[in-house]
Amino acid sequence: MTENMIPDDAIKCLDKGFVRLVDSMGGDDAIVQSARVSYGKGTKKVTQDRGLIRYLMRHRHTTPFEMVEFKFHCKMPIFVARQWVRHRTANINEYSMRYSEARDDFYIPEKKDIHFQSKLNKQGRDIEDVPDELKEKVIQYFEEMSQKSFNIYQELNEAGIARELARAIIPVNIYTEWYWKNDLHNTLHFLHLRMDSHAQYEIRVYADAMAEYVKKIAPFAFEAFMDYVVNGMRFTGVERSIFSKNLPKRILDEIYEDVIYQIVATMHHTKSRDQEELYHLYQKNGGKDTQGDFELKWDSGEVEPGNVRELTEFKEKLESL
Protein backbone atom coordinates (compact mmCIF):
# COMPACT_ATOMS: atom_id res chain seq x y z
CA MET A 1 0.00 0.00 0.00
CA THR A 2 1.37 3.43 -0.96
CA GLU A 3 0.85 6.58 1.05
CA ASN A 4 -2.57 8.24 0.81
CA MET A 5 -4.01 5.06 -0.75
CA ILE A 6 -7.09 3.37 0.70
CA PRO A 7 -6.84 -0.47 0.72
CA ASP A 8 -9.34 -2.17 -1.58
CA ASP A 9 -10.94 -4.07 1.32
CA ALA A 10 -11.31 -0.98 3.54
CA ILE A 11 -14.11 1.49 4.18
CA LYS A 12 -12.93 5.05 3.60
CA CYS A 13 -13.31 7.46 6.53
CA LEU A 14 -12.87 11.24 6.34
CA ASP A 15 -10.49 12.47 3.63
CA LYS A 16 -7.55 10.06 3.99
CA GLY A 17 -8.56 7.57 6.70
CA PHE A 18 -10.05 4.10 6.64
CA VAL A 19 -11.19 1.08 8.64
CA ARG A 20 -10.63 -2.47 7.45
CA LEU A 21 -11.21 -5.81 9.12
CA VAL A 22 -7.93 -7.74 9.18
CA ASP A 23 -9.12 -10.82 11.06
CA SER A 24 -11.96 -12.10 13.23
CA MET A 25 -12.64 -15.08 15.45
CA GLY A 26 -16.12 -16.52 15.86
CA GLY A 27 -19.53 -15.07 15.17
CA ASP A 28 -23.12 -15.71 16.25
CA ASP A 29 -22.32 -19.43 16.52
CA ALA A 30 -19.54 -18.77 19.04
CA ILE A 31 -21.90 -16.74 21.23
CA VAL A 32 -24.49 -19.54 21.24
CA GLN A 33 -21.87 -22.23 21.87
CA SER A 34 -20.49 -20.33 24.84
CA ALA A 35 -23.93 -19.62 26.30
CA ARG A 36 -25.05 -23.22 26.11
CA VAL A 37 -21.98 -24.42 27.95
CA SER A 38 -22.83 -21.94 30.71
CA TYR A 39 -26.59 -22.48 30.90
CA GLY A 40 -26.67 -26.23 30.28
CA LYS A 41 -30.14 -27.81 30.35
CA GLY A 42 -31.82 -24.43 30.56
CA THR A 43 -31.18 -23.81 26.88
CA LYS A 44 -32.95 -26.93 25.60
CA LYS A 45 -36.10 -24.82 25.18
CA VAL A 46 -34.29 -22.30 22.97
CA THR A 47 -34.91 -23.53 19.45
CA GLN A 48 -33.21 -20.77 17.53
CA ASP A 49 -29.79 -19.20 17.89
CA ARG A 50 -31.29 -15.81 17.19
CA GLY A 51 -33.72 -16.14 20.10
CA LEU A 52 -30.94 -17.07 22.51
CA ILE A 53 -28.71 -14.22 21.38
CA ARG A 54 -31.54 -11.72 21.75
CA TYR A 55 -32.27 -13.08 25.23
CA LEU A 56 -28.61 -12.67 26.24
CA MET A 57 -28.46 -9.11 24.91
CA ARG A 58 -31.79 -8.15 26.47
CA HIS A 59 -30.73 -9.38 29.91
CA ARG A 60 -27.18 -8.00 29.63
CA HIS A 61 -25.44 -11.39 29.83
CA THR A 62 -22.20 -10.08 28.37
CA THR A 63 -19.70 -12.95 28.74
CA PRO A 64 -20.84 -14.99 25.67
CA PHE A 65 -20.29 -11.91 23.48
CA GLU A 66 -16.67 -11.81 24.64
CA MET A 67 -16.05 -15.08 22.76
CA VAL A 68 -16.05 -13.19 19.44
CA GLU A 69 -13.04 -11.05 18.48
CA PHE A 70 -12.22 -8.51 15.79
CA LYS A 71 -8.89 -7.13 14.62
CA PHE A 72 -9.12 -3.86 12.69
CA HIS A 73 -6.52 -1.86 10.79
CA CYS A 74 -7.44 1.80 11.11
CA LYS A 75 -6.03 5.11 9.92
CA MET A 76 -7.30 8.22 11.67
CA PRO A 77 -6.21 11.72 12.78
CA ILE A 78 -4.37 11.72 16.10
CA PHE A 79 -7.12 13.76 17.81
CA VAL A 80 -9.58 10.99 16.87
CA ALA A 81 -7.17 8.32 18.11
CA ARG A 82 -6.93 10.06 21.48
CA GLN A 83 -10.69 9.80 21.93
CA TRP A 84 -10.68 6.23 20.65
CA VAL A 85 -7.96 5.06 23.05
CA ARG A 86 -10.15 6.00 26.01
CA HIS A 87 -11.81 2.63 25.43
CA ARG A 88 -9.17 0.75 27.38
CA THR A 89 -10.35 -2.81 26.77
CA ALA A 90 -8.62 -3.23 23.39
CA ASN A 91 -5.15 -4.38 22.38
CA ILE A 92 -3.52 -1.66 20.27
CA ASN A 93 -0.32 -1.39 18.29
CA GLU A 94 0.14 2.08 16.79
CA TYR A 95 2.46 3.50 14.13
CA SER A 96 5.41 5.00 16.00
CA MET A 97 6.92 8.33 15.03
CA ARG A 98 9.82 7.58 17.38
CA TYR A 99 11.03 4.81 15.08
CA SER A 100 9.56 5.87 11.74
CA GLU A 101 9.33 9.21 10.00
CA ALA A 102 6.03 11.09 10.04
CA ARG A 103 4.09 11.09 6.78
CA ASP A 104 2.58 14.12 5.08
CA ASP A 105 -1.01 13.03 5.79
CA PHE A 106 -3.17 15.66 7.48
CA TYR A 107 -6.92 15.80 8.04
CA ILE A 108 -8.53 18.85 6.44
CA PRO A 109 -12.24 19.22 7.31
CA GLU A 110 -14.87 19.73 4.65
CA LYS A 111 -16.96 22.90 4.70
CA LYS A 112 -20.10 21.02 5.74
CA ASP A 113 -18.36 19.83 8.93
CA ILE A 114 -17.29 23.26 10.15
CA HIS A 115 -19.61 24.69 12.81
CA PHE A 116 -19.54 27.14 15.71
CA GLN A 117 -19.02 25.98 19.28
CA SER A 118 -22.29 24.91 20.89
CA LYS A 119 -23.66 27.32 23.47
CA LEU A 120 -25.22 24.47 25.45
CA ASN A 121 -22.75 21.61 24.99
CA LYS A 122 -19.21 22.47 26.07
CA GLN A 123 -17.75 19.64 24.00
CA GLY A 124 -19.90 19.86 20.89
CA ARG A 125 -20.74 21.86 17.79
CA ASP A 126 -23.74 24.08 17.19
CA ILE A 127 -26.16 23.49 14.32
CA GLU A 128 -25.98 27.18 13.40
CA ASP A 129 -24.35 27.58 9.99
CA VAL A 130 -20.96 29.26 9.66
CA PRO A 131 -20.54 31.91 6.93
CA ASP A 132 -18.81 30.51 3.86
CA GLU A 133 -16.02 33.07 4.08
CA LEU A 134 -15.14 31.93 7.60
CA LYS A 135 -15.28 28.26 6.55
CA GLU A 136 -12.76 28.96 3.80
CA LYS A 137 -10.49 30.69 6.31
CA VAL A 138 -10.68 27.68 8.66
CA ILE A 139 -9.67 25.33 5.85
CA GLN A 140 -6.89 27.70 4.80
CA TYR A 141 -5.49 27.73 8.37
CA PHE A 142 -5.66 23.93 8.58
CA GLU A 143 -3.74 23.62 5.32
CA GLU A 144 -1.19 26.31 6.17
CA MET A 145 -0.39 25.03 9.65
CA SER A 146 -0.25 21.42 8.51
CA GLN A 147 2.20 22.16 5.73
CA LYS A 148 4.30 24.58 7.78
CA SER A 149 4.65 22.19 10.71
CA PHE A 150 5.57 19.31 8.41
CA ASN A 151 8.22 21.43 6.65
CA ILE A 152 9.76 22.31 10.01
CA TYR A 153 9.60 18.65 11.07
CA GLN A 154 11.44 17.61 7.90
CA GLU A 155 14.07 20.32 8.47
CA LEU A 156 14.71 19.10 12.03
CA ASN A 157 14.72 15.50 10.88
CA GLU A 158 17.29 16.20 8.16
CA ALA A 159 19.43 18.10 10.68
CA GLY A 160 19.62 14.93 12.76
CA ILE A 161 17.30 15.95 15.60
CA ALA A 162 15.82 12.86 17.27
CA ARG A 163 12.51 11.87 15.73
CA GLU A 164 10.96 11.37 19.17
CA LEU A 165 11.49 15.09 19.83
CA ALA A 166 10.91 16.50 16.35
CA ARG A 167 7.48 14.85 16.17
CA ALA A 168 6.22 17.06 19.01
CA ILE A 169 5.96 20.00 16.63
CA ILE A 170 3.32 18.29 14.49
CA PRO A 171 -0.38 19.13 15.18
CA VAL A 172 -2.95 16.50 16.12
CA ASN A 173 -4.70 16.54 12.72
CA ILE A 174 -1.89 14.38 11.29
CA TYR A 175 -2.95 10.83 10.52
CA THR A 176 -1.76 7.83 12.51
CA GLU A 177 -2.46 4.12 12.05
CA TRP A 178 -2.97 1.19 14.35
CA TYR A 179 -4.13 -2.37 14.71
CA TRP A 180 -7.02 -2.52 17.16
CA LYS A 181 -8.19 -5.89 18.56
CA ASN A 182 -11.20 -6.24 20.83
CA ASP A 183 -13.97 -8.67 21.73
CA LEU A 184 -17.53 -8.19 20.51
CA HIS A 185 -18.97 -7.09 23.86
CA ASN A 186 -16.51 -4.21 24.23
CA THR A 187 -16.66 -3.38 20.52
CA LEU A 188 -20.42 -2.95 20.83
CA HIS A 189 -19.89 -0.71 23.86
CA PHE A 190 -17.55 1.41 21.74
CA LEU A 191 -20.13 1.57 18.95
CA HIS A 192 -22.91 2.50 21.34
CA LEU A 193 -21.01 5.55 22.54
CA ARG A 194 -19.34 6.58 19.29
CA MET A 195 -22.24 6.01 16.87
CA ASP A 196 -24.41 8.25 19.04
CA SER A 197 -25.45 11.58 17.55
CA HIS A 198 -23.73 13.37 20.46
CA ALA A 199 -20.34 11.86 19.62
CA GLN A 200 -17.86 13.97 17.65
CA TYR A 201 -18.50 13.67 13.92
CA GLU A 202 -14.95 12.59 13.07
CA ILE A 203 -14.99 9.52 15.35
CA ARG A 204 -18.61 8.74 14.50
CA VAL A 205 -17.55 8.09 10.91
CA TYR A 206 -15.16 5.38 12.09
CA ALA A 207 -17.73 3.79 14.40
CA ASP A 208 -20.23 3.60 11.53
CA ALA A 209 -17.61 1.87 9.37
CA MET A 210 -16.73 -0.64 12.09
CA ALA A 211 -20.42 -1.39 12.57
CA GLU A 212 -20.66 -2.54 8.94
CA TYR A 213 -18.05 -5.23 9.58
CA VAL A 214 -19.59 -6.31 12.90
CA LYS A 215 -22.99 -6.66 11.20
CA LYS A 216 -21.51 -9.08 8.64
CA ILE A 217 -19.65 -11.26 11.17
CA ALA A 218 -22.36 -11.46 13.86
CA PRO A 219 -25.67 -10.37 12.28
CA PHE A 220 -27.96 -11.72 15.05
CA ALA A 221 -25.86 -10.08 17.76
CA PHE A 222 -25.78 -6.78 15.89
CA GLU A 223 -29.54 -6.89 15.33
CA ALA A 224 -30.10 -7.45 19.07
CA PHE A 225 -27.64 -4.66 19.89
CA MET A 226 -29.56 -2.22 17.69
CA ASP A 227 -32.94 -3.27 19.14
CA TYR A 228 -32.06 -3.35 22.84
CA VAL A 229 -29.11 -1.00 23.25
CA VAL A 230 -29.10 1.62 20.48
CA ASN A 231 -32.85 1.91 19.97
CA GLY A 232 -33.92 0.62 23.39
CA MET A 233 -34.80 2.69 26.45
CA ARG A 234 -34.02 2.03 30.09
CA PHE A 235 -35.75 4.04 32.78
CA THR A 236 -34.33 5.16 36.12
CA GLY A 237 -36.22 4.72 39.37
CA VAL A 238 -37.22 8.39 39.26
CA GLU A 239 -38.53 8.10 35.69
CA ARG A 240 -40.43 4.92 36.50
CA SER A 241 -42.05 6.62 39.48
CA ILE A 242 -43.18 9.53 37.29
CA PHE A 243 -44.73 7.15 34.77
CA SER A 244 -46.56 5.13 37.42
CA LYS A 245 -47.96 8.28 39.07
CA ASN A 246 -48.92 10.24 35.98
CA LEU A 247 -49.89 7.76 33.28
CA PRO A 248 -53.67 7.28 33.39
CA LYS A 249 -54.65 3.76 34.42
CA ARG A 250 -56.79 3.37 31.30
CA ILE A 251 -53.72 3.93 29.09
CA LEU A 252 -51.72 1.31 30.98
CA ASP A 253 -54.69 -1.07 30.79
CA GLU A 254 -54.96 -0.61 27.01
CA ILE A 255 -51.26 -1.26 26.49
CA TYR A 256 -51.43 -4.26 28.81
CA GLU A 257 -54.35 -5.73 26.85
CA ASP A 258 -52.58 -5.20 23.53
CA VAL A 259 -49.56 -7.08 24.83
CA ILE A 260 -51.72 -10.01 25.94
CA TYR A 261 -53.34 -10.18 22.50
CA GLN A 262 -49.89 -10.23 20.93
CA ILE A 263 -48.79 -13.05 23.25
CA VAL A 264 -51.83 -15.11 22.20
CA ALA A 265 -51.21 -14.35 18.51
CA THR A 266 -47.59 -15.42 18.84
CA MET A 267 -48.49 -18.71 20.55
CA HIS A 268 -51.18 -19.31 17.92
CA HIS A 269 -48.62 -18.64 15.18
CA THR A 270 -46.36 -21.30 16.70
CA LYS A 271 -49.15 -23.84 17.26
CA SER A 272 -52.56 -23.31 15.67
CA ARG A 273 -55.57 -23.28 18.03
CA ASP A 274 -59.34 -22.96 17.56
CA GLN A 275 -61.30 -19.88 18.72
CA GLU A 276 -62.37 -21.41 22.04
CA GLU A 277 -58.81 -22.42 22.93
CA LEU A 278 -57.54 -18.99 21.99
CA TYR A 279 -59.95 -17.27 24.34
CA HIS A 280 -58.95 -19.56 27.23
CA LEU A 281 -55.31 -18.81 26.44
CA TYR A 282 -56.12 -15.11 26.47
CA GLN A 283 -57.79 -15.39 29.89
CA LYS A 284 -54.90 -17.47 31.24
CA ASN A 285 -52.51 -14.66 30.36
CA GLY A 286 -54.60 -12.08 32.22
CA GLY A 287 -56.98 -10.82 29.52
CA LYS A 288 -60.17 -9.08 30.76
CA ASP A 289 -62.30 -8.73 27.59
CA THR A 290 -65.48 -10.73 27.20
CA GLN A 291 -65.43 -13.58 24.69
CA GLY A 292 -67.51 -11.50 22.28
CA ASP A 293 -65.14 -8.52 22.45
CA PHE A 294 -62.17 -10.86 22.11
CA GLU A 295 -63.57 -12.45 18.96
CA LEU A 296 -64.31 -9.04 17.41
CA LYS A 297 -60.78 -7.82 17.97
CA TRP A 298 -59.23 -11.12 16.93
CA ASP A 299 -61.22 -11.29 13.69
CA SER A 300 -60.14 -7.74 12.77
CA GLY A 301 -56.78 -9.17 11.74
CA GLU A 302 -54.89 -6.33 13.44
CA VAL A 303 -53.15 -8.47 16.05
CA GLU A 304 -49.62 -9.34 14.97
CA PRO A 305 -47.35 -12.01 16.50
CA GLY A 306 -44.02 -11.14 18.11
CA ASN A 307 -41.62 -12.86 20.50
CA VAL A 308 -43.26 -14.60 23.48
CA ARG A 309 -40.34 -14.09 25.83
CA GLU A 310 -40.02 -10.38 25.03
CA LEU A 311 -43.75 -9.76 25.24
CA THR A 312 -44.05 -11.64 28.54
CA GLU A 313 -41.21 -9.60 30.02
CA PHE A 314 -42.87 -6.40 28.81
CA LYS A 315 -46.14 -7.51 30.42
CA GLU A 316 -44.31 -8.01 33.71
CA LYS A 317 -42.85 -4.50 33.47
CA LEU A 318 -46.31 -3.06 32.90
CA GLU A 319 -47.60 -4.98 35.94
CA SER A 320 -44.84 -3.40 38.04
CA LEU A 321 -46.14 0.07 37.11
N, C-alpha and C positions, 0 to 999 in steps of 0.2 A: 504494500500500500504506500503510495506517495503522499507527501504532505498535501493537506487541504482536499484530499479525496475521501469520499464516503464509501465504505465497503459495500459491495453489492447486496450482502445479506443484512444490512443495517437499516434502521429507520432514522432518517435525518431529523436533527433537532436544532433549532435556531439556525444561524447562518452557516456554521462550519462544524457543528457537533453531531453526535449520533449515539444511538444505543443499538447494540446487537447482542443476541443470545449466543454465547460461545458454547455452553454445555448445560445440561440439566440432568437431574436424577429423579426418577419417579414421576408420578402424575396422580390423577384421581384414584387409580388402582392402588397406589402406595398408601394413600390416606385410608382407604377402606381396609386394606390388609392390616395396617397398624391398629386401627380401631377395633377390628374383630379379635385381634390377639388380646387387647385390653379388656373388652367387654364380654368375651366368651359367649355363653349360651344366650345372653340377652339380645344378641344380634340375629338370632335365627328368625325373628319375625320381620326383619328388614329384608325385603325382597329386591330392592333396587339400590345400587351403589349411590345413585343420585339422592335418594331419600335419606340414606345414612349420612352422607356428606352435609346435606342441608340441616339435618338434626344436630350434627356436631357444631356447625357454624352458628346455628341459632342459639345453642346453649353454651357457646364459648368454650368448647372443649378443644383447646389449641394444640395439644401435643401431637395428634395425628397429622396435622398440617406441617409440622416440623420435619416430617419424613421426606418431604419434597424439597429439592434444592435447585437453585438457578445460579449460573455464573454469567455475568454480563461484562461486555467490553464497552466502556462509555467514554465519550469525549465531551467535556463541558467546560465553561468558563470557571476559573478558580472560585469566584464568589458563589457560584452554584454548588461547587464541590464542598465548600465550607458549610453550607446548609445541609447538604446531603450527608456529610460525615457525622452529623449530630445523631444519626440513627446508628447506634454503636453496636448493633448485633451482627454486623456483616464482617467478612474478611475482605480486606482491601489491599491491593498493591498498586501504588500510583507511580506515574512517570516522575522521575527525579531530576530536578534541575541542578542538583549537586553533582551528579555524575554525567548528565547529558546536557547539551546546549539547549537553551530555550528556542522554540520555533516561532516564526512570525505569524502566529494565528491569534487574532484578537476578535472578541465579540463586539460587533457594532449593531446596536438596536435598530429595528425598523421604525419608521415614523409612527405607525399605528400603536406601537408599544410604549411610546413616550407620553407620560401623564404627569400631572402635578402631584405633590404629596397630599395624601388624604388628610382632611381636617379632623376626621373622627378616629381613623386608624393610624397609630403612630408608626406602624411598620408596613403600610400599604399605599397604594396609588389611588388617586381620585378618578372618578369617571368623567370629570370635566375635561373638555378637549383643550389641548395646548395649541396656541397659534402656530401655523405652519412655519413662520419665520424662526420662532424659537426652537421648534423641532429640528430644523436644518442646522441651527447653531449647536444644538446638543450633539448631533451626529458629527459635525465638524470637529468639535472638541474631542470626542471619542477617537476619531481618526488621527487627529494631530498628536494627542498625548500617547496614543498607542505606538505610533510610528517613531515619535521622538524618544520615548523610553527605550524602545527596542534598538534604536541607533546608538544610544548611550551604552546600553547593555553590550552590544557588539564591540564597541570601542574599548570598554573595560575588559571584555573577554580576550580581545586580540592583544591587549597590553599585558596579559598574563594574570590579571586579578582573578582570585579564586571564584569559580562559578557559584559556590554556595553563598558568597557575599554579593556578587554582581547581580544575582537574580532578585535581590531585595528591591531593586529600583523599578521592577516591572509591575504595572498595575494589575488588579485582580480580574480584569476582563480578558486576560490571556487564557487560552485554552490549555487544559491539562487532560490527561487520560488515566484511566485505571481499570483494573479488573475488580469486579464487585461480586462477591459470592454470599448468598444468604438463603435461609430456608423460606418456604412459602408463607408460614405464619407471619414472620417478621417482614417479608416483602409486602404482604397485604397491609400490614400496619403502616409501612412507608407509603404505599399507594393511597391509603385512606387519608393520610394527612396532606400528601403532596398533590393529589388530584383535586383536592377541595378548591372551591372557587376563591377562598381566602388565601391560598398559598401564592407565593410569588410566581408570576407568569413564567419566568425562565426555567424554574425547576418543575413547574406543572407540565411543561412540554415533555420533559424526560419521563415523568411518571406516567403520562398517557402512552408514551411509546413502550415502556416496560409492561404496562397493562396488556398491550396487544400480544406480547409473547406469553405472559402468564395465562391469558385466555385460551391460547392454543394448547398449552401443555396440560392445564388442569381446568377444563371448561366447566365441570360441575362445581368445583370449588369457587371459581371466579363468579359463576352465576349466583351462588349462595352469598358470596361476599357482597355483590352488588345489591342483592335483595335485603340482606339483614344488617349490613354495616353501612354501606354508602347511602342506600335509599331507605334504610330503616330508621326508627325513632325510639329512643329510650328515655323514659321520663324519670325525673328525680322524685324524691318523696314529697317535696313541696309542690311540684307540678301535679303529681297524682292527687294530692289533697285538694288542689284547686278544681281539678276535673270532677272529683267525687262530690264536691260541695256545690258546684255551679251548673253541672250538666243536668238538665231536666231528666227526671226518672223515665219519662216516656221515650226520650231519645235513646237512653241506654237500653230500655226494653226492646225498642225496635231493632237496634243493632244486634242485641242478644238473640232475638228471634231469627234475624237474617242468617246469623252464624249457624244456628241449629238447623235451619233449612239446608244450608250448604253442606253441613256434616251428613245429613240424611242423603242428599243428592250424591255426595262422594261415595258413600257406602253402597248406594244403589248402583252407581256406575261400576263399582268393583264386583258386586254380586246383585243381579237383578232380583227385585222383590215386587209382589203385587201391592195394590193400593192399601189394603188392610194392614199388611205387614209394615208398609212405609209409615203409616200413621202411628202404629205402636212404637216404631223405632224413633219417630219424632217425639212422642211423649216420654219415652225412656231417656232421651237426651235433654229433657227439661222444657219441651215445647208446651205452650199454653193455649194455642188456637183450638177451636172446635174442629171436629172432623170435617164439617162442611167447609169452613174457612180454609182448612189445610188443603183440601182437594181443589178449591178454587185457585189458590196460589200455586199449587203444584202443577195444575193443568195449564197455567199461563205460559209455562216454558221459560220463565225468567230466572229460575234457580240453576246456578251453574256449579259443577263439582269443583273441589279444590284438593287440598291435602288434609287428611283426617287429623294427623298429629298437630299440624299448625293451627287448624281451626279449633281443635279441642283446647289447645293452650291459650288461644285468644279468648275462648269462652270462659276459661278459668280467670283470665285477667279481668274480663268484664264483671265476673261475679265478685272479684275482690274490690271493685269500685262501688 
